[in-house]
Amino acid sequence: MSEQIDAVDFAVAAYREQGRWSVQEITHHHLDDVETLAEALRRLPGEGGAIGMVAVDEDWFLLLRVAGTSVRLLLSDVTAADDWDLADSALEHLGLPDLGDDDEQVPAGDLGLLADLGMHELDLGVLLDDVDLYPDEILSDVARRLGFGELFDDVVGMVDV
């Protein structure tokens, strides 16, 4: 498991309190599975819940939204479940079977999980379809559209070039 944790590019939580966004890192010991990650997000005081963003190995990401007992998520690439426990737990949470040897890199989950915050499912789908974008670029764009892009970029160390 430690090799998998070492491959995490970043894990952050974003939440809005009194109309202002906050972004903070999520510790790696909360990244064992979806339930552990969701439990960490439930502890945050967000209006409308908290958003978790995890990018792994410059290859795939997991986007979670937790509000009370509700856990909505989007896994950017189902094939990640072949090699990564967190991705496998996302598929389990979604009730999707192990896809075996299927090499098609498609997302799974709820494209509309951020629609009420301003990131419509069509726009998220367009980002996921762009094979030239890395997970950090996609999540930075999502954060920007939701209104916490600068905070996100500061926490994960993204720099405009």
Helices and strands as residue ranges (DSSP letters): H 2-6, E 8-17, E 20-25, G 28-30, H 34-42, E 50-56, E 60-67, E 70-75, G 78-82, H 85-94, E 108-109, G 115-117, H 121-129, H 135-146, H 149-156
